[in-house]
Amino acid sequence: MLSEPRSGRLTSWGNALVAGFASPDDAVLAIVGDDAVHRVEGLPGESAPVGLTLALGRLRALGLTGLRVALPTSGHPLGLSGPPEFNARALEAGEAVVGHGVALGLVPRVREAGPEGDVHVEVVWHCLPVREAPPADVPSLGEAERELAEALREAIEVLTRLDVAGSGPVAEAAIDAYRARAEPGRQVLAPGYPPRAVRVLELAQRVGALVSLARTNGHGGAVSASEMAARGEALRPVERTARRAQVAAYNSMVEERERGVG
């Protein structure tokens, strides 16, 4: 969870575009990020994959009024609403984007190409029908913020108990990576999002960074198989809380518009 999900960027900047806070060029540039190219296939009315600018324009013409993110894992269909085919693809990818106002969703397939040292990333978003229903297990921003505060305390407690924090070069690199992402002025959400959503997403990323640190750092106190299993079990609810909060933050623009806020 140290890296931002592509579905999060698409949701965030897609919502900014739909709400008039970002131009198509700025939105697409932010969504693509460091990737080489993004295309969308399976779009109604298109027989071949198309670029993001055309795809977002077509979705708006079809009635798109917003986007929601889904970050499902096995046994936890977070942000999904069905049908089974879409859910299965989203679970395989670990992420998806669900349209609001139009019964379509997007699931990314990521492919790396090029020689070693010059690898570029190509992303194809598969457009599929979705069920128009409330997304699964997504908290409100207020709920997410309260849950995260407790999850952060739990994560720090687990890392301290297992002697993980600051225990070697892997830990130091992970902490440095998080600090670099947390520099002042870093834009974690597109324009138009409420300040609380930015705060919740930043905290969710911090909790996610700590979970990632605990799971990837093998130089701490938990080194046996049983201790590693115990570490994973202890951190599982913390990670779940962080993912739920991420989804709540990305989806907040649509949720607030539905409630007539802002």
C-alpha positions in Angstrom: 0.0 0.0 0.0 3.0 2.3 -0.3 2.0 3.0 -4.0 -1.2 4.7 -5.0 -3.7 2.3 -6.8 -4.3 3.2 -10.4 -8.0 2.9 -9.7 -7.6 5.6 -7.1 -6.0 8.0 -9.5 -8.7 7.3 -12.1 -11.5 7.7 -9.6 -10.0 10.9 -8.1 -9.2 12.7 -11.3 -12.3 11.3 -13.1 -14.5 12.8 -10.4 -12.6 16.1 -10.7 -13.2 16.1 -14.4 -16.9 15.3 -14.2 -17.4 18.0 -11.5 -15.5 20.7 -13.5 -12.4 20.9 -11.3 -10.0 19.6 -13.9 -9.6 19.7 -17.6 -9.6 16.5 -19.7 -5.9 17.0 -20.5 -4.9 17.5 -16.8 -7.0 14.6 -15.6 -5.6 12.2 -18.1 -2.1 13.3 -17.5 -2.6 12.7 -13.7 -4.3 9.3 -14.2 -1.5 8.0 -16.5 1.2 9.2 -14.1 4.5 7.4 -14.8 2.8 4.7 -17.0 3.4 4.8 -20.8 -0.2 4.6 -21.9 -3.7 3.8 -20.7 -6.4 2.5 -23.0 -10.0 1.4 -22.4 -11.5 -1.7 -24.2 -15.1 -2.9 -24.3 -16.5 0.6 -24.2 -20.0 0.7 -25.7 -19.9 1.8 -29.3 -16.2 1.1 -29.7 -14.9 -2.0 -31.4 -11.3 -1.4 -30.4 -9.5 0.0 -27.4 -9.5 3.8 -27.1 -7.6 6.4 -25.2 -8.6 7.7 -21.8 -9.7 11.1 -23.1 -12.2 9.6 -25.5 -13.3 6.9 -23.0 -14.0 9.4 -20.3 -15.9 11.6 -22.8 -18.0 8.6 -24.0 -18.8 7.6 -20.4 -20.0 11.1 -19.6 -22.2 11.0 -22.7 -23.6 7.8 -21.5 -24.7 9.4 -18.2 -21.6 9.1 -15.9 -21.9 11.5 -13.0 -19.0 10.1 -10.9 -16.7 7.3 -10.1 -16.1 5.0 -7.1 -13.1 2.9 -6.3 -13.1 -0.8 -5.2 -10.2 -2.5 -3.5 -11.3 -6.1 -2.9 -9.4 -8.9 -1.5 -10.4 -12.6 -1.0 -13.3 -12.7 1.4 -13.7 -8.9 1.4 -15.5 -7.5 -1.7 -14.7 -3.9 -0.6 -16.5 -1.4 -2.9 -18.1 -3.9 -5.2 -21.7 -4.3 -6.0 -21.7 -7.1 -8.6 -22.4 -8.9 -10.9 -20.2 -11.9 -10.3 -18.2 -11.5 -13.5 -17.1 -8.0 -12.7 -16.4 -8.9 -9.1 -14.2 -11.8 -10.1 -12.1 -9.6 -12.4 -11.8 -6.9 -9.8 -10.7 -9.4 -7.2 -8.1 -10.8 -9.6 -6.8 -7.3 -10.2 -7.1 -6.2 -6.6 -8.8 -3.0 -7.7 -11.5 -1.6 -9.9 -13.5 1.6 -10.7 -17.3 1.6 -10.6 -19.4 4.1 -12.5 -22.1 6.2 -10.9 -24.9 7.2 -13.1 -24.0 4.6 -15.7 -24.0 0.8 -15.0 -20.4 0.3 -16.2 -17.1 -0.4 -14.4 -13.4 -0.6 -15.3 -10.9 -3.2 -14.3 -7.2 -2.6 -15.1 -4.8 -5.1 -16.7 -1.2 -4.0 -16.3 1.6 -5.1 -18.7 5.3 -4.4 -18.6 7.1 -4.2 -21.9 10.6 -3.3 -23.1 14.2 -4.4 -22.4 15.7 -4.5 -18.9 16.5 -1.0 -17.8 14.0 0.5 -20.2 10.7 -1.1 -19.1 7.5 0.8 -19.6 4.0 0.0 -18.3 0.9 -0.2 -20.4 -2.5 -0.4 -18.8 -5.7 -1.6 -20.4 -9.0 -0.9 -18.6 -11.7 -3.5 -19.3 -15.1 -1.9 -19.4 -17.8 -4.3 -18.0 -21.4 -4.0 -16.8 -21.9 -3.5 -13.1 -24.9 -3.7 -10.8 -26.4 -0.4 -9.7 -26.4 -1.0 -5.9 -24.6 0.4 -2.8 -20.9 -0.6 -2.7 -19.9 -3.3 -0.2 -18.5 -2.3 3.3 -17.6 1.3 2.5 -17.6 3.5 5.7 -18.3 7.2 5.8 -15.4 9.6 6.1 -16.1 10.2 9.8 -16.2 6.5 10.5 -13.1 5.9 8.5 -11.2 8.6 10.4 -12.2 7.2 13.8 -11.3 3.7 12.8 -7.9 4.8 11.4 -6.8 6.5 14.5 -7.3 3.2 16.4 -5.7 1.2 13.6 -2.6 3.4 13.6 -2.1 2.8 17.3 -2.5 -0.9 16.8 0.0 -1.0 13.9 2.6 0.9 15.9 2.0 -1.4 18.9 2.4 -4.5 16.7 5.6 -3.2 15.1 7.0 -2.3 18.5 6.1 -5.7 20.1 7.7 -7.6 17.2 10.7 -5.3 17.1 10.1 -4.4 13.4 10.4 -0.6 13.4 13.8 0.7 12.6 15.3 -2.8 12.4 17.6 -2.8 9.4 18.0 -1.4 5.9 14.7 -2.7 4.6 12.8 -0.9 7.3 14.8 2.3 6.8 14.1 2.2 3.0 10.4 1.7 3.6 10.3 4.6 6.1 12.2 6.9 3.7 9.8 6.0 0.9 6.9 6.9 3.0 8.5 10.2 4.1 9.2 11.1 0.5 5.5 10.6 -0.4 4.4 12.6 2.6 6.3 15.8 1.7 4.3 19.0 2.3 2.3 20.0 -0.8 2.0 16.5 -2.2 -1.4 16.2 -3.9 -3.0 13.0 -2.7 -6.4 13.8 -4.2 -7.6 15.7 -7.3 -9.0 19.3 -6.9 -12.6 19.4 -5.5 -12.2 16.9 -2.8 -13.1 17.9 0.8 -10.2 18.5 3.1 -11.3 15.7 5.4 -11.0 13.2 2.5 -7.4 14.4 2.0 -6.7 13.9 5.7 -8.3 10.5 5.8 -6.4 9.3 2.7 -3.0 10.5 4.0 -3.6 8.7 7.3 -4.7 5.6 5.5 -1.5 5.7 3.4 0.5 6.1 6.6 -1.1 3.1 8.2 -0.7 1.1 4.9 3.0 2.0 4.9 3.4 0.7 8.4 1.7 -2.6 7.5 3.8 -2.9 4.4 6.9 -2.3 6.5 5.9 -5.0 8.9 5.2 -7.6 6.3 8.2 -7.0 4.1 10.9 -6.5 6.8 12.4 -9.8 7.8 15.0 -8.3 10.2 12.8 -7.7 13.2 12.0 -10.0 16.1 9.4 -12.1 14.2 11.6 -14.4 12.2 10.1 -17.9 12.6 7.3 -19.2 10.5 4.9 -19.1 13.4 5.9 -15.6 14.4 5.5 -14.4 10.8 2.0 -16.0 10.8 1.2 -14.2 14.0 2.5 -10.9 12.6 0.2 -11.3 9.6 -2.8 -12.2 11.7 -2.2 -9.2 14.0 -1.9 -6.8 11.1 -4.8 -8.1 9.0 -7.6 -6.0 10.6 -5.3 -3.0 10.5 -4.7 -3.4 6.8 -8.5 -3.9 6.2 -9.2 -0.7 8.0 -6.7 1.2 5.9 -8.2 -0.1 2.7 -11.7 0.8 3.8 -10.5 4.3 4.6 -8.8 4.6 1.2 -12.1 3.7 -0.5 -14.1 6.1 1.6 -11.7 9.0 0.8 -11.7 8.3 -3.0 -15.5 7.9 -3.1 -16.3 10.9 -0.9 -16.9 13.3 -3.8 -19.7 11.1 -5.1 -21.1 10.4 -1.6 -21.2 14.0 -0.7 -22.9 14.9 -4.0 -25.5 12.2 -3.3 -26.2 13.7 0.1 -26.4 17.2 -1.3 -23.3 18.4 0.5 -21.1 21.1 -1.1 
